Amino acid sequence: MSAIHIDNRLVHYEVVGRRGAPVIFLHSWLGSWRYWLPTMEHASERYRTFALDFWGFGESDR
C-alpha cells in the first residue's frame, strides 16, 4: 500500500511496473483502484502504472 497526505487527508494509490512511461488509471463513481489491477498488470510489461482511490473511496480518507 502506498499513500500520500494531501490537506492532512490520506490518498491511497498503487504502483505496478518498475519502468516505462507512466500511465495513470482513475476509477469511476463507486469504484476503487482494484478495478484496474488486471489491466495494470498487463500494461506493466511496458509502462509504470499508477491507480489511486479518490477521497471517500477504497482505502483513501473520506
C-alpha positions in Angstrom: 0.0 0.0 0.0 1.2 3.5 -0.9 -0.3 6.7 0.4 0.3 10.4 0.4 -1.3 13.0 2.6 -2.9 16.0 0.9 -4.5 18.6 3.2 -4.0 16.2 6.1 -6.1 13.5 4.4 -4.7 10.2 3.2 -4.9 9.4 -0.5 -4.2 5.8 -1.3 -2.5 4.7 -4.5 -0.9 1.6 -6.0 2.0 1.3 -8.5 2.6 -1.7 -10.8 5.7 -1.9 -13.0 9.2 -0.6 -12.5 10.0 1.3 -15.7 8.5 2.9 -18.7 6.3 5.9 -19.3 3.7 6.5 -16.5 0.1 5.6 -17.1 -2.5 6.7 -14.5 -5.8 4.9 -14.0 -8.7 6.6 -12.4 -11.8 4.7 -11.2 -15.4 5.8 -11.9 -18.1 6.5 -9.4 -18.4 3.9 -6.6 -15.1 2.2 -7.6 -11.6 1.8 -6.3 -8.1 1.2 -7.7 -8.8 -2.6 -7.6 -10.9 -2.5 -10.7 -7.8 -1.6 -12.6 -5.5 -4.3 -11.3 -5.7 -6.8 -14.2 -5.2 -4.0 -16.7 -2.3 -2.6 -14.7 -0.6 -6.0 -14.5 -0.9 -6.4 -18.3 0.3 -2.8 -19.1 3.2 -3.0 -16.6 5.1 -5.0 -19.1 5.8 -1.8 -21.0 4.7 1.0 -18.6 4.8 2.1 -15.0 1.2 2.1 -13.9 -0.5 4.1 -11.1 -4.0 3.9 -9.8 -5.5 5.9 -6.9 -8.5 5.9 -4.7 -10.4 9.2 -4.8 -11.2 10.7 -1.4 -14.2 8.8 0.1 -13.5 5.6 -1.9 -11.4 2.5 -1.4 -8.6 3.0 1.1 -8.5 6.8 0.9 -9.8 9.0 3.7 -13.4 10.2 3.5 
